[in-house]
């Protein structure tokens, strides 16, 4: 059995925003979100479900930033259009 994470949750209140350019987000919140996504492998998470619709592209940007920091670390990204 594999454990996954729905990245739409990372874009929900209090971080919900109008667009991907940071309205409503601070740099600290973005850093914290990327860190949280980055430790998913340590928690046994093997895949992340994301879509452009989640936070109007924000979840994909955050997941991408976390994967860069962790060099992918074996997490598969599942997305849809």
Secondary structure, DSSP 4 states (H G I P E B T S, - for coil): --EEEEGGGGGSTTS--SSTT-TT--HHHHHHHHHHHHTGGGGTEEEEE--TTGGGGHHHHHHHHHHHHHTTTT-EEE---
